[in-house]
Amino acid sequence: MYFDDTCIVNIYAPSGTAKRSEREDFFNSGILGLLPLSPTKLILAGDFKCVLNNNDCTGQRTCSRALERLINDVRLKGAWDTETNPHVYTHYKPKGAARIDRIYLSEDLLCNKQGAETIAAVFTDHLAVLIRIKLATLIILRGRVRWFMNTSFLKDAPFRRKLREAWNEWTQHIKRYADIRHWWVHYVKQKIKLLFTREGAGRNSDRRRMEDFYYTVIYDVVREPGQHADKMLKLKSLTAKIVRLNHTYRQRVMLNTAEQDRVEGGPPFITPPYKKSEEATEPNDQQDT
């Protein structure tokens, strides 16, 4: 893919000792179709499944002469500074660790590099490699996204009590509006959104603090001395904790925003959680707001 005048190539090389020949063929010829035909700024990144020198691994080395020739021919340089951070790896196994996930840059990009680091990622058993590059490219800022109601809050008894109390207070304002429909559209819906937003902000703050704690422990495990097998088990356990922590957060259900429910100049209209009558009633635990 291209980002302005920079070509970004992401690869996943064949894995394992049994596929060494296949991996060499990939670096000799298979990858050539992914590289730009004319000289340009190039970022080559991914899981290379091999290393080029002793600083990239401990224990048994899986080297690739084909990759070394490719890097030299295309004139790429590794983004990782092995002199200041020689013992940082991205994948841990019982018998060793290796920096098989790497990023290579063309020389004109390397001079604009601001930094490089490894970060924990819950979607893989590898550490991700993050680099920062200063590019003379305009960044497009997008507008606000549509609001989502996190209906999982309704399963929580304390929050339902909070909602009932708020509902009782909201019903005191019906007389200020021409009818119930205007009260619902122009008052209650905003209050519901505010209530759910504040609840979500509080819970997200607690979740982020716990997530930051787990990531801090992950970095401590990576940097502490010890057997790689023990590190691997600890990293998998901490990753599982982060996945569980974020599972509930991702369970969101969006409000009904069908066009027929929209009110001109206002937010989407949702059928009020009460029967059509002169007086509003208190919502119960089963009613959907």
C-alpha positions, 0 to 999 in steps of 0.5 A: 500500500502507499501512504502519500509517496511512501510504499508500505509492504507488510509480509508474513514469511513461511514459518519453521525449520521445515520450510527454510527452503520455501522461506528462502525462495520467498525472499529470493523471488516471491517478495519481488512482486510486492516491492515498488518498481521504481526507487521510492520511500519504502517500509518493509515490515512484518514477521520474517520468521528468521534473523540476520545476526546474533543480536536478534535472538538467543539460543538456536539461530534461524538465519536467512542469507536471501533476506540479507541479500534483499535488504542490502540490494534494496538498501534498507536499514533496520529501524531497531537500534541494536546498540542501545537496545540489544536484548529486546525480543518480540517472541518468546519460546521455551528454548529462547527468544528472538526479534523475528518481527522487524521493520526495515526503512529506506535511508531517507525515512531512517533519517526522519525516525523519531523512535522505536519500541516494542509494545504488548499486543493482546491479539498475538503472542508476539510483541508489536514493534512501533516506530515513529517517523516524521512525515511531511503529509497532511493528516485528515481529521474526521468528525464525531462518530455516531453514539452507541448505547452500551445496553450491557449496563442494564444488566447491572442492578445498581445502574438500574436503580440509578436509572429509576431514580433519574426517571422519577426526576425526569417525569417532573418536567413533562409539564414544561413541554407541549406534549409527551412526545416533545418531552421525550425527544427534546429532554429525556433522550438527551438525559439518557445519553448523558447518563449512559455516557457518564456511566461508561466514562467511569467504567472505562476509566477503571478498565483503562487503569487495570489494563495499564497495570497489566501492560506494565506487568508485561513490560516488567516480565519482558525485561526481568532476568529469567528463563524464557519458558517462564516468561512465555507462560506469564505473558500468555496469562497476562494477555488472557487477562487483558482479553477478558477485561475488554470482552464486555467493553466490546459488547455494544448495541447501537440505538435504533436509528432508522430514518423513519424514527428521525425527527427533523432537526433532532436526534433519532426518535425512540418509542418511549418506554411507557404506554400511551397515556396522559401520565408517564410511568416508571420504567421497570427492569424489563423495559428497553430505553 
